[in-house]
Amino acid sequence: MKHRRSVELAPPHDYAVDMKTQTLTTLPQWFVIHARCRACRHLTALERRNISRRCGPDLSLAELARRLTCKACGNRSDNLLLLETLPRD
């Protein structure tokens, strides 16, 4: 999936992310977490350190996706959790 600025918002093809078992601490550092509202399409980057501090480092990505609330419209249902990979040398 491509972002409007042509940033790839999916993990690389050779890396499979299991949302139920992957946690904030086990997710590699080169992944950036984004949240997208299905209702208003608002997209924002999430700071994993802040989430880890508030909810604990063992929070699964599936549980994080269920807890998302849109700051633009207040939607709490069916929001998306997207992963972007940072360029690596």
Secondary structure by P-SEA (a helix, b strand, c coil): ccccccccccccccccccccccccccccccbbbbbbbcccbbbbbbcaaaaaaaccccccaaaaaaaccccccccccbbbbbbbbcccc
